[in-house]
Amino acid sequence: MKKLVLACSLFALAGASAEILRGQPTAPPPAAAVADANLPIPPAARASDHFDVLAATNAYLASVPPEKRARSDAYFEGGYWWILWDFLMAATIYLLLLATGWSFRMRSLAERITRRRPLQTLIYWVQFLVVTSVLSFPLTYYEGFVREHKYGLATQTFGPWLSDQLKGLAVGAILGGLFVMGIYGVLRRAPRNWWILGSLVTIVFLMFAAMIAPVYIAPLFNKYTKLDDARVRDPILSLARANGIPATEVYLVDASKQSTRVSANVSGFLGTERITLNDNLLNRSTLPEIQAVMGHEMGHYVLNHVYKGILFFAVLTVLGFAFVRWAFGRVLAGWGRSWGVRGIDDVAGLPLFALLIAVFFFVLTPVTNTLIRVQEYEADIFGLNAAQEPDGEALVDLKLGDYRKLDPGPVEEFIFFDHPSGRTRIDAAMRWKAEHLGARSLKEAR
Ligand SMILES: [Zn+2]
């Protein structure tokens, strides 16, 4: 009963939000039916007695102009190679630091400055971070700035972009510094069991970072405000209450400062959890689309994806550290002397540690992508059930197609996609729609 009322009010709000979002704060249109005209549903995807899931999915995908599709395919497929280039770049820099003796010189400098081991580790870390950032800068600049502009995804000029990079470096120096001090503390005290204790330190640190991120880190880069437009906020909060989420606020982030990407997320941990909508989504979408996205985000929350994600990562960390423990000694036996690295507890060996971790995660790319993608699909299904906006979902999936290939092959999706592809998501939405046709909760008009 309540659901029906909610659905009707959402329906009315769709038109209103589109108005507000175009920057014309006019009164909501009186007729609920106005909303329907605002959802550009392809004919083959409209409700009918011969509704076909595949035909509806294909019709949505076909509504994207071919040149636009070609562009986003090129952008996303280019990203596959960037996984490789980024890995090779990092590996080259780490080996360079070891082979040229820079790494042990940075450690010797740290040892001359202080006798305190943790501080030596920190001083080494800051040098390491600065040197690796400077050496990889040309690639970072091309990948993160030039290429993003080339595909029309970036909105920043060089100055603000560089400023964000420097802020990221400062955060990396502080948070990374704390983490590395912790890990090397463990390496010195437990040379045999460090990989288990180190995993524990990693997970605790990860939880700490997840907890402080929305409050102390994200605001360094963007402005977060409470969404105060009741016509958009209230239906979102109603959806939250209906799904047992004790939210009293929805946050809005000015993501358009950096990018044109449509997005939303759930962040935080142990009390700092929040749902954030980005302004690109708000400005480019109707309420049914926003509700579909919010249903998805609430799915992450209700299904405890943050906790499960940390658990997945804990398992990977134990395996990764076990691999480092096995490989480090072997590599060091061959080259340790010429690199000036005394042992695994010597911070001068950090580039080798980082290299082995990079190898591990590079090889596991399809595994980590799949772990995340499975959760994203779960959130999609939750969102469809919660928001009951299959067409809103399909339309937003097309907008996500600005930067994610819409219709890849199955193997390609398995290896490279950390979210389901547009086809997979629209197919799920149309399947949901097909199974609910005739049900009273679905708007008959569509
Ligand atoms: Zn998600």
Residues whose N, C-alpha, C, O or C-beta is under 5 A from the ligand:
A	BS01	ZN	E376 A379
